[in-house]
Amino acid sequence: MKIVIIGGTGLIGSKTADRLRKHGHEVIAASPNTGVNTITGEGLAAALAGAEVVLDLSNSPSFADKDAMEFFETSGRNLLAAEKAAGVKRHIALSVVGTERLQESGYFRAKLAQEKLIKASGIPYTIVHSTQFMEFVNGIAQSGTVGDTVTLSPAYVQPIASDDVADAMTQVTLSAPVNGTIEIAGPERFRLSDLVGRYLKAKGDTRRVVADREARYFGVRLEDGSLVSDNSPRLGRITFDEWFAVAERK
Ligand SMILES: NC(=O)c1ccc[n+]([C@@H]2O[C@H](COP(=O)([O-])OP(=O)(O)OC[C@H]3O[C@@H](n4cnc5c(N)ncnc54)[C@H](OP(=O)(O)O)[C@@H]3O)[C@@H](O)[C@H]2O)c1
């Protein structure tokens, strides 16, 4: 079948495209770099012609509150309207575990707005909520850094490797829509401050990590359970050490 991946050039998009092609499907990796833009509408109708499934694996180029909201609302509206016009049968999107609990943050308000548009669209859908990608741990460290100190919440995280996310997105793409949300997570749970400390140590980075309950995670004060799923998430198989050995020591 023909599958269009919006954001098909990104971290999860490119890995999911490879997997679906190996299953024998026709996959269009749609993004500004391949001439498809969900904000301007450029190339969208042509990309969607004859498509059965659309995966939205795009991300806002800016995480600033207003930019993220503008991106996910405009992109969501344009994309879902184009899907209706093209007769697309299923819409699949990737969002974040705990989005509804993280509404102090503009980025997560934007992700919730994206989810609401999907639910209201009338197109059969599956929304996948994922925990933080292992590839994002470096970004989390950066976000908490001032000078040589990284201040982070000790709330729990259950990071997942992008390869496990792409496997899950592939499986969801090849399954019937659930018209709801499924959750995925990594196989191990850490305290965020411990995970980042372990990551920096393994990299030989001498920054000091300080655990602080009041530290904000992209604007949000976290409770222990804010970023993890208690809904029996589907678990990835790659541990943090296994991921680090391959991804960071290349
Ligand atoms: N980071 C995490 O820990 C985490 C956890 C759970 C869920 N998520 C979600 O996972 C999703 C994918 O994240 P990712 O890290 O794989 O993203 P990424 O690597 O940053 O890739 C973003 C993709 O979006 C595309 N894009 C940007 N503007 C676009 C536009 N106007 N029209 C069409 N495509 C556009 C980019 O295209 P170009 O390459 O052409 O610029 C790129 O392919 C996001 O929605 C995010 O919320 C992330």
Ligand as a Chemical Component Dictionary entry (heavy atoms), coordinates in Angstrom:
data_LIG
# 
_chem_comp.id                   LIG 
_chem_comp.type                 NON-POLYMER 
_chem_comp.pdbx_formal_charge   0 
_chem_comp.three_letter_code    LIG 
# 
loop_
_chem_comp_atom.comp_id 
_chem_comp_atom.atom_id 
_chem_comp_atom.alt_atom_id 
_chem_comp_atom.type_symbol 
_chem_comp_atom.charge 
_chem_comp_atom.model_Cartn_x 
_chem_comp_atom.model_Cartn_y 
_chem_comp_atom.model_Cartn_z 
_chem_comp_atom.pdbx_ordinal 
LIG N1  N1  N 0  12.087 13.685 21.506 1  
LIG C1  C1  C 0  11.394 12.852 22.275 2  
LIG O1  O1  O 0  11.892 12.347 23.284 3  
LIG C2  C2  C 0  9.952  12.524 21.892 4  
LIG C3  C3  C 0  9.208  11.661 22.723 5  
LIG C4  C4  C 0  7.913  11.312 22.348 6  
LIG C5  C5  C 0  7.360  11.809 21.159 7  
LIG N2  N2  N 1  8.081  12.661 20.386 8  
LIG C6  C6  C 0  7.475  13.155 19.131 9  
LIG O2  O2  O 0  8.084  12.486 18.042 10 
LIG C7  C7  C 0  7.853  13.233 16.851 11 
LIG C8  C8  C 0  9.047  13.081 15.917 12 
LIG O3  O3  O 0  10.225 13.527 16.553 13 
LIG P1  P1  P 0  11.669 13.380 15.854 14 
LIG O4  O4  O 0  12.679 13.633 16.939 15 
LIG O5  O5  O -1 11.762 12.127 15.042 16 
LIG O6  O6  O 0  11.659 14.643 14.873 17 
LIG P2  P2  P 0  12.876 15.251 14.024 18 
LIG O7  O7  O 0  14.010 14.287 13.882 19 
LIG O8  O8  O 0  13.177 16.610 14.591 20 
LIG O9  O9  O 0  12.227 15.428 12.585 21 
LIG C9  C9  C 0  11.247 16.378 12.357 22 
LIG C10 C10 C 0  10.671 16.154 10.977 23 
LIG O10 O10 O 0  9.621  17.110 10.770 24 
LIG C11 C11 C 0  9.766  17.605 9.470  25 
LIG N3  N3  N 0  9.114  18.894 9.301  26 
LIG C12 C12 C 0  9.432  20.081 9.887  27 
LIG N4  N4  N 0  8.634  21.061 9.411  28 
LIG C13 C13 C 0  7.780  20.474 8.521  29 
LIG C14 C14 C 0  6.748  20.970 7.674  30 
LIG N5  N5  N 0  6.418  22.253 7.651  31 
LIG N6  N6  N 0  6.095  20.083 6.868  32 
LIG C15 C15 C 0  6.433  18.764 6.874  33 
LIG N7  N7  N 0  7.404  18.249 7.650  34 
LIG C16 C16 C 0  8.069  19.094 8.464  35 
LIG C17 C17 C 0  11.279 17.689 9.257  36 
LIG O11 O11 O 0  11.553 17.817 7.873  37 
LIG P3  P3  P 0  12.953 18.382 7.269  38 
LIG O12 O12 O 0  13.974 17.315 7.539  39 
LIG O13 O13 O 0  12.680 18.557 5.827  40 
LIG O14 O14 O 0  13.228 19.676 7.992  41 
LIG C18 C18 C 0  11.700 16.351 9.832  42 
LIG O15 O15 O 0  11.521 15.322 8.891  43 
LIG C19 C19 C 0  7.543  14.663 17.316 44 
LIG O16 O16 O 0  6.222  14.996 16.967 45 
LIG C20 C20 C 0  7.685  14.624 18.843 46 
LIG O17 O17 O 0  6.708  15.395 19.514 47 
LIG C21 C21 C 0  9.363  13.019 20.721 48 
# 
loop_
_chem_comp_bond.comp_id 
_chem_comp_bond.atom_id_1 
_chem_comp_bond.atom_id_2 
_chem_comp_bond.value_order 
_chem_comp_bond.pdbx_ordinal 
LIG N1  C1  SING 1  
LIG C1  O1  DOUB 2  
LIG C1  C2  SING 3  
LIG C2  C3  SING 4  
LIG C2  C21 DOUB 5  
LIG C3  C4  DOUB 6  
LIG C4  C5  SING 7  
LIG C5  N2  DOUB 8  
LIG N2  C6  SING 9  
LIG N2  C21 SING 10 
LIG C6  O2  SING 11 
LIG C6  C20 SING 12 
LIG O2  C7  SING 13 
LIG C7  C8  SING 14 
LIG C7  C19 SING 15 
LIG C8  O3  SING 16 
LIG O3  P1  SING 17 
LIG P1  O4  DOUB 18 
LIG P1  O5  SING 19 
LIG P1  O6  SING 20 
LIG O6  P2  SING 21 
LIG P2  O7  DOUB 22 
LIG P2  O8  SING 23 
LIG P2  O9  SING 24 
LIG O9  C9  SING 25 
LIG C9  C10 SING 26 
LIG C10 O10 SING 27 
LIG C10 C18 SING 28 
LIG O10 C11 SING 29 
LIG C11 N3  SING 30 
LIG C11 C17 SING 31 
LIG N3  C12 SING 32 
LIG N3  C16 SING 33 
LIG C12 N4  DOUB 34 
LIG N4  C13 SING 35 
LIG C13 C14 SING 36 
LIG C13 C16 DOUB 37 
LIG C14 N5  SING 38 
LIG C14 N6  DOUB 39 
LIG N6  C15 SING 40 
LIG C15 N7  DOUB 41 
LIG N7  C16 SING 42 
LIG C17 O11 SING 43 
LIG C17 C18 SING 44 
LIG O11 P3  SING 45 
LIG P3  O12 DOUB 46 
LIG P3  O13 SING 47 
LIG P3  O14 SING 48 
LIG C18 O15 SING 49 
LIG C19 O16 SING 50 
LIG C19 C20 SING 51 
LIG C20 O17 SING 52 
# 
